[in-house]
Amino acid sequence: MSRSRFTRRGVLKTGAIGGAGLALPTYLRADGHSGFTNAPTGDTVKIGFNVPQTGPYAEEGLDELRAQELAVEHINGEGDGGMLATFSEQNLDGTGILGKKVEFVTGDTQTKSDVARASAQQMIEREGVIMVNGGSSSGVAVAVQALCQEAGVIFMAGLTHSNDTTGKDRKANGFRHFFNSYMSGAALAPVLEGAYGNQRRAYHLTADYNWGYTTQEAVQTSTEAMGWETVETVLTPVGAGDFNSYITPVLNSGADVLVLNHYGGDMVNSLSQAIQAGIRDRMVDGTQMEIVVPLYSELMAAGAGSNIEGVFGSMNWNWQLEDAGTAAFTRSFGEKYGRPPSNAAHTCYVQTLLYADAVTRAGSFNPCAVVEALEDFEFDGMGNGATTYRGADHQCFKDVLVVKGKENPTNQYDTLEIVEVTPRAQVEYAADHPSFGGADATLGSCNPGA
Amino acid sequence: MEEILQQVINGLDRGSAYALIALGLTLIFGTLGVVNFAHGALFMIGAFVAVLVSDLLGDIRELGSADDFFKLVQVVEDPTQTDFLGRPLSVETSYWVVWFGENFGNWLSDWSVPIAVLISIPIMIFIGWAMERGLIRHFYHRPHADQILVTFGLAIVLGDLIRAMYGANPIQTAMPESLSGPVDLGVFLGYDVGTITYSSWRIVYFFFSMTIIAGVFAFLQFTTFGMVVRAGMADRETVGLLGININKYFTLMFGLAAAVAGVAGVMFAPIQAPSYNLGMEYLVPCFVVVVVGGMGSLPGAVLAGFLLGIVQSFASLPTWKTSLVERLGLDDGNLIANLIIGVDQIAIYLIAIIILLTRPRGLLGRKGVMED
């Protein structure tokens, strides 16, 4: 004879508690606090900064690293706190993350996808990092993002501008604070129309890889929509050095705008060589020929020197913005390193704080809890105005800057001037936009790993 | 037609850079029998001599550059201006301007790259001499694979050394203001104004290359030193038996080859902003030039340099490629269409394959070189 241990009252009570538990967000449930890759056990938690420390984007990577170290200092309660004081969420109190002091390890991506993956893998498997942050290059970002998805850790991409990172290659464990090619095109087009009119003929020189394609497509689409004609699009090898054989055909092509979809050293060289070839001295049917560089960075602008004067481009952020968050970060960074931060540095700094805040709000390091805390998260005070991490694709939506090479710079950091802060509404798009993988693009499921 | 002329000029310009680097490579291979993978690094060091001299002569035009290594400028705080943190701005003034007045100081700064050519010659000869005496001579009797490994390693070390000093970012180095714009070549050929224009500095570079190449040939052809070197290249042992210390001559030839690479690099600095990996970018195409020209053949290196420069230039011209794709009726996504459109990225290697299949020793290669 058997006797049941269940009572009617007991079953009802258990059911009620269970129902309430299920109604809570996953990250607030007890099972969200264990059973994930590299769950921190002691009084410290380790995060990984995977940036190019050698190779063509090393200077940018080193600037990202400076910013990430600064962010760790601020999270751990050292220094002046930087943007912690201006961040709209006030959950970080300088005691680390959930009471655990933050430690970090660094890796060198060399701006190569395979090296970056190996470096991230070593950080996750040997160093036990709970999150990977940083990097320059979309190829690297897509590769490392896929690895972090498989491994069950959070990936916060650094400087990656290709649509694909949060487009067709989006992943549930990956997030991008930086803006993208589509946003550059949408922000630049009206400014270009205002400056050069709507009857221009554009010639594109495009870096022959993922980022180049999406940037060309974005700028081409947005400028054609306002009436410009695209005369020719030419792919150029990455790291070509001497672009003159690609520039000379532009001179007699009938085009009156040269769009350089190049980045880093390639942009420095192609722009300088275009100026030397007399592109900006040339008149085409009575119209002054112009150059456009869709994506700028401070380090590129410094490399190109006076050649960027009057050349339009776009940026994610610039230290010259006048909001409180920008001032706090620029002061903090400038006093520590003696130079203003680049927009790559800003993104990496902000993402480190955003991750720490998301963990604190979630009450857990579980990647799935962090994903839920970041999805559709709205914040302010980080230098870009009101910002949202869209849940559908993990892309940040915020204002975009249109900048121009300064005509009469007064010092070595005074290279760019902000022409327009393009409102966020102007650069927004649907999550299933064809340029972002269409309806087939999905984040998949969050992977907590172990 | 204008387009074709423009690309021919571009090909000659690019070819002159290839020829100049390949000439030095061939000099070293022809005299010492060493395959020098560090030759690109010598070109890169030459470019950084331009950066160094530019700094020493107080170039303050390159706002934002990280090249403040050895910068010879007076820094004075200007309380009327502020920096990004609101502190008094540090204003840089060249010491040459402070010492000798604005006219002379600015002239020195403006002409820093041509001045660097003169300064680079003794520096590069010394670096070449030190490389040969300190490292490469120990590998004369080792297999070519060992020579390639050690010189490639040396190139990496030199590149990293420059990166440690100047950072990884390319550093813009200005040409003289009067040569910075384009020149209208079309008017000399009967075209309308502005039809065929070309960078003035690149034209200067072309004539500079031709002068250096002619100088090297004249030196080898018309001097006793050159005669001994040529004899040594043809039969090293016999020259040695005549009581001539051929090794001493060859060491000097290594220094000369380094100087040729160096001055080529100095003059190239305003064309392509120097960075620590500049040498590696030019090493591979220049080896192709040497092989196509014929290993050890100086005229072959020059001929192949210009040939491949022109091929590369025409391969980059989009009009013929798009019209060919249209004539063949190929879609954008078609593999053949993509190959035609992207042929510029493989053109010099395709030509190299064709030439080596038809002339295995290269255009002007001699029998017996690298065939043992």
Boltz contact constraints between the chains, C-beta under 6 A:
constraints:
  - contact:
      token1: [A, 58]
      token2: [B, 168]
      max_distance: 6.0
  - contact:
      token1: [A, 59]
      token2: [B, 167]
      max_distance: 6.0
  - contact:
      token1: [A, 59]
      token2: [B, 168]
      max_distance: 6.0
  - contact:
      token1: [A, 59]
      token2: [B, 169]
      max_distance: 6.0
  - contact:
      token1: [A, 232]
      token2: [B, 318]
      max_distance: 6.0
  - contact:
      token1: [A, 234]
      token2: [B, 318]
      max_distance: 6.0
  - contact:
      token1: [A, 237]
      token2: [B, 345]
      max_distance: 6.0
  - contact:
      token1: [A, 241]
      token2: [B, 272]
      max_distance: 6.0
  - contact:
      token1: [A, 241]
      token2: [B, 281]
      max_distance: 6.0
  - contact:
      token1: [A, 242]
      token2: [B, 272]
      max_distance: 6.0
  - contact:
      token1: [A, 244]
      token2: [B, 10]
      max_distance: 6.0
  - contact:
      token1: [A, 245]
      token2: [B, 10]
      max_distance: 6.0
  - contact:
      token1: [A, 245]
      token2: [B, 313]
      max_distance: 6.0
  - contact:
      token1: [A, 245]
      token2: [B, 316]
      max_distance: 6.0
  - contact:
      token1: [A, 246]
      token2: [B, 316]
      max_distance: 6.0
  - contact:
      token1: [A, 248]
      token2: [B, 6]
      max_distance: 6.0
  - contact:
      token1: [A, 248]
      token2: [B, 10]
      max_distance: 6.0
  - contact:
      token1: [A, 249]
      token2: [B, 317]
      max_distance: 6.0
  - contact:
      token1: [A, 252]
      token2: [B, 2]
      max_distance: 6.0
  - contact:
      token1: [A, 252]
      token2: [B, 3]
      max_distance: 6.0
  - contact:
      token1: [A, 265]
      token2: [B, 170]
      max_distance: 6.0
  - contact:
      token1: [A, 265]
      token2: [B, 275]
      max_distance: 6.0
  - contact:
      token1: [A, 268]
      token2: [B, 170]
      max_distance: 6.0
  - contact:
      token1: [A, 268]
      token2: [B, 273]
      max_distance: 6.0
  - contact:
      token1: [A, 269]
      token2: [B, 272]
      max_distance: 6.0
  - contact:
      token1: [A, 269]
      token2: [B, 273]
      max_distance: 6.0
  - contact:
      token1: [A, 276]
      token2: [B, 199]
      max_distance: 6.0
  - contact:
      token1: [A, 277]
      token2: [B, 199]
      max_distance: 6.0
  - contact:
      token1: [A, 278]
      token2: [B, 181]
      max_distance: 6.0
  - contact:
      token1: [A, 278]
      token2: [B, 182]
      max_distance: 6.0
  - contact:
      token1: [A, 278]
      token2: [B, 197]
      max_distance: 6.0
  - contact:
      token1: [A, 299]
      token2: [B, 169]
      max_distance: 6.0
  - contact:
      token1: [A, 302]
      token2: [B, 64]
      max_distance: 6.0
  - contact:
      token1: [A, 302]
      token2: [B, 65]
      max_distance: 6.0
  - contact:
      token1: [A, 303]
      token2: [B, 169]
      max_distance: 6.0
  - contact:
      token1: [A, 303]
      token2: [B, 170]
      max_distance: 6.0
  - contact:
      token1: [A, 305]
      token2: [B, 62]
      max_distance: 6.0
  - contact:
      token1: [A, 305]
      token2: [B, 172]
      max_distance: 6.0
  - contact:
      token1: [A, 334]
      token2: [B, 85]
      max_distance: 6.0
  - contact:
      token1: [A, 340]
      token2: [B, 84]
      max_distance: 6.0
  - contact:
      token1: [A, 409]
      token2: [B, 63]
      max_distance: 6.0
  - contact:
      token1: [A, 411]
      token2: [B, 89]
      max_distance: 6.0
  - contact:
      token1: [A, 412]
      token2: [B, 63]
      max_distance: 6.0
  - contact:
      token1: [A, 412]
      token2: [B, 64]
      max_distance: 6.0
  - contact:
      token1: [A, 413]
      token2: [B, 84]
      max_distance: 6.0
  - contact:
      token1: [A, 415]
      token2: [B, 64]
      max_distance: 6.0
